[in-house]
Amino acid sequence: MAKFEECLQRLEKIVQELEKGDAPLEKSLTLFEEGMHLSSTCRKELEQAEGKVEILLKKNGKLEAEPFEPMTEKAPVRS
């Protein structure tokens, strides 16, 4: 799996290409599908990082890491 920063950079390039509006429909659909996948990947990584930060902050200022269980696919997504 690509790193968060790489996914985000690729997602930005896809958005720029789609905003131009000059790609054929088939390519636009392929780019959109890739963008949705990258967006989901980035969102999951951010949720995991947020969970780790919350765990650290709940330790009363003590920076003690503990295992973090990422959200499952069936868990509700926070807006």
C-alpha positions, 0 to 999 in steps of 0.5 A: 500500500502506498504511503499517505502522502503519495496517495494524496499527491496522486489524488490531487493530480487526478482532480486536476486532470478531471477538472480540465474536462478534456479527458475522454469519458472512459479515461475520466471514469477510470480516473474517478474510480482510482480517485475514489479508492485513493480517497478511501485509503487516505481517509482510513489512514487519517482515522487510524492516526486520529485514533492513535493521537486520542489514545496518547492524549487520554494518558493524562499527558503521559506519552504511552502508546497502546495498541489501536484497533482501527475501525472496521468497514461496518463501523459508522463513519464520522462526518 
